[in-house]
Every structure is written in structure tokens, then in C-alpha cells.
């Protein structure tokens, strides 16, 4: 199954209908170790992850996920990719902001944060 089309994101175990531009990155610092006789091995550190998404305000009832709910404590985020399901565990929001384009009538909230673990759940 090709990885094309939309990714139905879930935040706080609810479908995230108004969320756009979801992005995550998980990196594990690695370093080659070498001595006078060549390569010794590879050192690997602790992995860290970041995520971001935008959320559009709805005219009738405001934000789908109120800022005060998603900026306190850990926020579960999960999503499918093809036939597999994945989760970002230990998500904590560290930054949020708003962009308003008055002429277009467009308001977007930007949410950025960190997570502890990337895990396949199914």
C-alpha cells in the first residue's frame, strides 16, 4: 500500500479534523569512534523527538482542542501510515502561537513540542 494521501491524526484520542501541516522528527545522536588502527565502533546517545502542527479555528465553536487543554501535561498523538499505526509518546507542548490573515479570514494556531518515544502500536 503506497503512502499517499491524508494521514488521519488523533490528538487526545480524538480525531483531529482541523489539524494541518503535521510534522514530527525523531533523532538519535550517533558518532563513529576510531583509533589509530581504524574504526572501533559507533556510539549512540538518547533519542529525542519534536513535533509541530497547525490548527484552524472553527467559526461556530473556536478551537477543536483548546490551548489550555493541550499545553498542560502529556498529550497523546497517534496516526496510521499505510497499514501500520504509530504513536508519539510523552508529548509535551513547549510553544504555541497564532497567525491571522485578516484579508483571507484565515486564523491558524501553531503548536510545537517535544516527545519521548516513537512507537509502532499495530
Number of C-alpha atoms within 10 A of each C-alpha: 6 7 10 8 8 8 13 13 19 17 16 14 11 13 14 16 13 15 22 17 9 14 11 15 12 15 11 11 10 12 11 10 11 11 8 6 6 8 10 11 11 10 10 11 10 9 14 15 19 19 19 18 17 21 21 19 18 12 8 6 7 10 16 16 16 10 14 7 11 17 17 11 11 16 19 18 20 21 18 18 15 12 9 10 13 15 19 23 18 17 23 20 21 12 12 15 11 12 12 11 9 8 6 7 7 11 16 20 18 17 20 19 18 22 23 16 15 18 12 13 12 9
